[in-house]
Amino acid sequence: MRPDLRLCLVLGAALLLAGCQTPRQYPDARGGDAMASLPPQQKLTPDRLVGVEPDTLERRLGKPDFRRTEPGSEIWQYGGSGCSLFVYFYPDDQGRMGSTYIDARRREGGSADKQNCIDEVASKRSAPMS
C-alpha cells in the first residue's frame, strides 16, 4: 500500500474515532474552568497534554507538521523519529478549543507508545523536558 494512502486511512480512522467524543469542560486545579497550561519545567505526558489550548501546545512543541481543520474540531500531527503524535482539539461549552484526545502511531502503521512518542517529538523539537 502506498505510504500517502496509508496516512490518509490512518487519519480518516482517527477522525472517525475522535468524532465520537463529546466536548467537555477543562477544570484547572483551582476549581475554575481554565484550560490546562504546560509549564516548561514539567515533563510532557499524555495526561498533561489533554485539556490544553492550541496556543499553549504550540508554545511547547512549535507548529505541528500537519494541521487539519474541520467544523468544530482540529487535528494536529507532530512527527517523531519513528512515530506520529496526534492531538485532537474540540471546543468546550464556552467555545474555547482544547485538546481532548492524544494518539500515537508508528510510522509503519499501528499503535505506538504515547509517552515514547511525546518524548521523541519533544526531543526533535528541542522542547524543555526536565
Backbone as a ProteinNet text record, in pm:
[ID]
protein_1_A
[PRIMARY]
MRPDLRLCLVLGAALLLAGCQTPRQYPDARGGDAMASLPPQQKLTPDRLVGVEPDTLERRLGKPDFRRTEPGSEIWQYGGSGCSLFVYFYPDDQGRMGSTYIDARRREGGSADKQNCIDEVASKRSAPMS
[TERTIARY]
84.7	0	89.4	53.1	131.2	130.5	245.4	253.5	153	127.7	33.4	-109.4	-143	-274.3	-289.1	-182.4	-183.7	-207	-139.4	-157.2	-300.8	-357.7	-497.1	-592.1	-567.7	-652.8	-640.6	-518.6	-497.3	-564.6	-546.2	-608.8	-761.2	-813	-957	-1014.2	-947.7	-992.9	-984	-876.7	-861	-970.4	-1003.2	-1111.9	-1244.5	-1267.9	-1391	-1402.5	-1294.7	-1295.3	-1306.4	-1236	-1237.9	-1375.2	-1448.7	-1581	-1680.9	-1647.8	-1737.4	-1731.3	-1629.4	-1616.4	-1700.3	-1744.3	-1823.3	-1736.8	-1765	-1690.2	-1707	-1606.1	-1614.5	-1545	-1569.2	-1501.8	-1362.9	-1272	-1137	-1107.1	-1149.9	-1126.7	-978.9	-937.9	-799.2	-792	-671.5	-650.1	-717.7	-748	-810.7	-962.2	-1015.7	-1159.1	-1229	-1155.9	-1214.4	-1229.9	-1256.9	-1275.3	-1167.1	-1053.1	-943.7	-881.3	-828.9	-758.6	-627.7	-578.3	-451.8	-336.6	-231.9	-111.3	-1.5	103.6	216.3	342.7	366.4	487.3	611.2	708.3	826.9	909.6	899.5	980.9	921.3	798.4	735.2	750.2	773.9	783.1	645.7	643.5	517.5	476.4	350.2	293.8	159.5	106.2	-25.6	-132.3	-132.4	-232.3	-217.8	-95.5	-73.6	-107.7	-114	-148	-298.4	-379.2	-524.4	-574	-660.6	-715.9	-634.3	-546	-455.8	-508	-499.1	-538	-432.8	-472.7	-377.5	-256	-276.9	-164.3	-63	-112.9	-24.6	60.1	-1.8	72.7	175.9	138	231	352.2	332	446	543	492.4	579.3	641.7	564.6	614.7	634.5	596.2	608.4	489.1	496.5	387.8	384.2	263.8	255.8	305	345.7	387.6	267.9	152.7	29.5	-84.8	-175	-291.2	-414.3	-516.5	-641.6	-752.3	-825.6	-934.7	-1066.4	-1155.7	-1291.5	-1386.7	-1511.8	-1606.2	-1614.3	-1575.3	-1583.1	-1468.6	-1361.6	-1250	-1122.7	-1010.8	-879.3	-799.9	-717.1	-623.6	-485.3	-393.3	-254.4	-170.3	-74.1	18.3	161.4	235.4	377.6	452.9	559.4	637.9	757	771.2	891.1	980.5	1087.4	1178	1114.6	1028.9	966.2	816.7	757.9	615	554.9	423.7	348.8	257.6	258.9	174.1	56.3	-65.1	-185.8	-253.2	-289.4	-359.8	-492.5	-602.5	-737	-795.1	-840.1	-897.2	-1045.6	-1124.3	-1267.9	-1302.1	-1409.6	-1447.2	-1514.7	-1493.9	-1565.8	-1701.1	-1773.1	-1907	-1905.5	-1791.7	-1779.1	-1720.7	-1695.6	-1644.8	-1493.3	-1420.1	-1273.8	-1221.7	-1127.6	-1069.8	-974.5	-982	-891.7	-868.5	-752.3	-721.6	-804.5	-862	-945.9	-891.9	-801.6	-752	-614.3	-528	-392.2	-377	-314.2	-287.6	-146.6	-86.4	47.5	44.3	102.6	104.9	247.1	283.9	414.4	411.8	527.2	534.5	494.6	523.8	488.2	348.1	273.2	135.7	123.4	8.9	-17.4	9.1	-36.3	-22	123	153.5	284.9	263.4	363.9	357.3	348.4	244.9	222.2	336.6	382.7	489	618.6	654.7	775.9	765.7	648.1	629.8	637.5	575.9	585.2	731.4	806.1	948.6	1025.2	996.2	1063	1032.9	905.4	864.4	930.5	924.1	981.5	1132	1197.5	1342.3	1377.2	1303.3	1325.5	1310.7	1220.5	1191	1264.4	1354	1433.5	1347.1	1232.9	1147.2	1206.7	1193.9	1243.9	1169.2	1240.8	1177.7	1211.9	1274.2	1322.7	1218.2
-117.3	0	123.9	225.2	347.7	420.4	480.4	549	662.5	740.9	852.2	801	689.5	629.4	575.8	515.6	462.9	576.5	691	804.5	855.6	862.2	906.2	812.1	681.7	585.2	599.1	617.6	633.6	761.2	870.9	997.4	988.2	923.3	906.9	825.6	717.3	634.9	712.9	790	869.9	974.9	1038.7	1137.7	1073.4	955.8	885.5	856.8	807.2	779	906.2	1009.9	1134.1	1199.9	1180.6	1239.2	1181.5	1069	1006.8	1074.2	1151.2	1216.6	1342.8	1377.9	1499.8	1609.4	1737.3	1846.9	1845	1896.2	1895.5	2017.6	2040.5	2145.9	2096.3	2187.6	2153.3	2222.6	2166.6	2234.4	2240.1	2351.4	2360.5	2323	2320.5	2277	2370.1	2494.5	2589.9	2575.1	2483.1	2461.9	2544.9	2622.5	2703.6	2623	2694.2	2623.5	2660.9	2709	2745.1	2620	2634.9	2525	2499.2	2379.2	2343.8	2418.6	2439.4	2500.3	2394.7	2422.4	2330.4	2402.4	2408.1	2475.9	2412.1	2493.6	2439.7	2349	2361.5	2278.9	2139.5	2115.7	1985.8	1898.5	1770.6	1673.7	1658.2	1656.1	1635.1	1489.1	1467.5	1332.8	1334.1	1216.8	1214.9	1285.7	1265.2	1330.3	1482	1531	1675.8	1740.3	1661.6	1717.5	1725.9	1662	1669.3	1792.3	1869.6	1989.4	2113.8	2107.3	2217.9	2293.9	2427.1	2510.1	2498.3	2517.2	2507.9	2600.6	2725.3	2818.3	2769.7	2710.4	2659.5	2544.2	2454.2	2341.5	2391	2488.6	2541.2	2608.3	2672.5	2731.9	2624.9	2506.6	2399	2316.6	2283.6	2192.2	2258.6	2383.3	2450.3	2419.4	2468.8	2444.5	2295.8	2240.1	2098.8	2078	1956.4	1920.9	1915	1884.1	1874.7	1923.2	1999.9	2051.1	2035.4	1972.4	1957.3	2024.9	2111.9	2183.1	2138	2097.2	2058.5	2147.7	2160	2237	2179.3	2258.9	2216.2	2130.7	2114.5	2033.7	2065.6	2029.3	2036.6	1914.6	1869.2	1759.7	1809.6	1796.3	1833.6	1707.5	1701.3	1588.8	1640.5	1576.8	1603	1474.7	1485.2	1367.6	1350.4	1230.8	1192.7	1113.7	1056.4	981.4	851.7	788.6	664.5	661.4	776.6	779.2	913.1	917.3	1041.4	1059	1180	1214.3	1295	1253.7	1322.2	1384.2	1511.9	1582.4	1630.8	1594.5	1627.3	1738.7	1846.3	1961.7	1973.9	1998.7	2026.1	2144.3	2216.9	2329.2	2281.6	2359	2330.9	2401.2	2404.1	2464	2614.1	2681	2823.5	2848.2	2743.4	2757.5	2764.3	2749.1	2751.6	2614.2	2613.2	2486.1	2431.9	2303.6	2235.9	2093.8	2040.1	1903.3	1806	1709.2	1611.3	1469.2	1447.1	1311.4	1317.9	1226.3	1214.4	1072.4	1059.4	927.1	924.8	808.9	791.6	669.8	687.5	580.5	560.4	434.9	406.3	449.3	489.8	534.2	423	298.4	188	135	203.6	165.4	98.9	109.4	50.1	147.7	108.6	192.3	204.1	320.9	344.3	385	367	410.3	563.2	615.6	760.1	835.6	788.3	860.3	861.8	747.6	743.5	837.7	843.7	931	1078	1113.6	1251.3	1287.4	1196.5	1221.4	1241.2	1158.4	1172.5	1307.9	1345.9	1472.6	1589.5	1586.8	1695.8	1704	1590.1	1587.4	1642.9	1604.3	1650.1	1801.2	1856.7	1999.2	2078.1	2012.8	2077	2143.5	2082.5	2135.8	2102.9	2191.1	2160.3	2041.9	1945	1821.8	1790.3	1878.6	1844.9	1802.5
0	0	0	-77.5	-86.5	47.7	87.3	217	231.6	125	136.9	154.3	92.2	109.6	251.6	302.6	438.8	538.7	520	608.9	603.2	484.2	469.7	543.5	532.8	601.5	752.6	802.4	946.1	995.6	922.7	962.5	957.1	854.5	842.8	958.4	992.8	1105.1	1236.2	1251.8	1373.3	1383.4	1271.5	1271.5	1308.7	1256.2	1285.3	1434.6	1494.3	1637.6	1719.9	1680.1	1756.3	1752.4	1646.1	1634.6	1734	1793.8	1890.4	2027.1	2052	2181.3	2185.5	2304.3	2320.5	2379.9	2346.9	2407.1	2558.5	2629.2	2773.6	2831.4	2957.2	3030.9	3069.6	3092.7	3132.8	3264.4	3377.8	3504.7	3538.1	3598.9	3643.5	3791.2	3846.4	3984.1	4084.3	4046.6	4137.8	4138.6	4060	4056.3	3951	3874.4	3768.3	3641.4	3533.2	3407	3305.8	3353.8	3264.5	3204	3081.8	3017.9	3092.3	3081.2	3145.1	3079.1	3155.7	3099.7	3095.8	3022.4	3010.5	3055.5	3186.5	3233.1	3172.2	3128.6	3063	3152	3282.3	3370.6	3391.8	3348	3366.8	3242.5	3266.5	3156.8	3092.3	2961.6	2890.7	2904.1	2936.2	2945.8	2872.3	2838.4	2773.9	2856.9	2989	3074.1	3073.6	3071.2	3071.6	2937.6	2831.7	2700.9	2677.4	2761.3	2748.3	2823.7	2758.6	2820	2791.4	2693	2661.7	2540.1	2544.7	2431.3	2320.9	2195.3	2084.2	2098.9	2140.4	2155.6	2257.8	2365.6	2470.5	2418	2344.4	2287.4	2186.7	2106.9	2006.9	2072.8	2186.5	2257.8	2307	2342.5	2392	2280.3	2176.8	2072.5	1936.8	1923.2	1794.7	1706.6	1584.9	1488.9	1453.3	1438.8	1401.5	1258.2	1228.8	1093.1	999	1054.3	976.3	1064.2	1004.9	1079	990.2	1045.3	970.9	1051.2	984.9	1049.7	989.1	1074.9	1036.6	1115.8	1073.5	1154.6	1296.6	1394.3	1533.7	1583.6	1506	1554.2	1476.6	1536.8	1471	1510.8	1419.2	1447.6	1412	1506.5	1483.6	1484.8	1393.6	1388	1402.9	1493	1512.3	1481.9	1404.5	1370.1	1462	1516	1589.7	1497.1	1548.7	1461.8	1410.8	1491.9	1448.2	1468.9	1500.3	1529.5	1489.4	1491.7	1473	1593.1	1649.9	1762.9	1710.2	1743.2	1701.2	1822.8	1810.2	1916.9	1858.4	1924.6	1877.2	1963.7	1899.4	1968.1	1936.8	2041.8	2028.5	2118.1	2087.9	2174.3	2302.5	2411.6	2535.3	2529.2	2639.1	2640.2	2612	2636.2	2606.5	2467.5	2392.4	2256.7	2246.4	2357.6	2354.4	2315.4	2222.8	2177.6	2283.8	2306.4	2398.3	2351.6	2381.2	2339.3	2422.9	2356.2	2425.4	2415.1	2319.4	2298	2234.3	2274.9	2221.9	2167.9	2052.3	1996.9	1940.3	1938.1	1881	1789.8	1671.4	1572.4	1522.5	1498.6	1439.1	1294.1	1242.4	1102.5	1005.2	1041.5	952.7	979.9	1066.1	1096.6	1231.6	1291.2	1421.3	1535	1651.7	1770.6	1814.5	1873.2	1932.2	2077.6	2159.5	2298.1	2301.8	2365	2366.1	2433	2548.1	2618.8	2538.1	2480.8	2399.2	2279.4	2218.6	2102.8	2144.9	2256	2307	2331.2	2393.1	2419.5	2288.6	2187.4	2056.9	1993.6	1994.4	1933.4	2007.5	2139.6	2218.6	2198.9	2191.7	2170.6	2034	1933.7	1797.1	1786.4	1865.4	1859.7	1967.8	2039.1	2144.5	2249.9	2280	2384.8	2521	2619.5	2752.5	2812	2863.6	2912.8	3057.7	3131.7	3266.2	3361.3
[MASK]
++++++++++++++++++++++++++++++++++++++++++++++++++++++++++++++++++++++++++++++++++++++++++++++++++++++++++++++++++++++++++++++++++

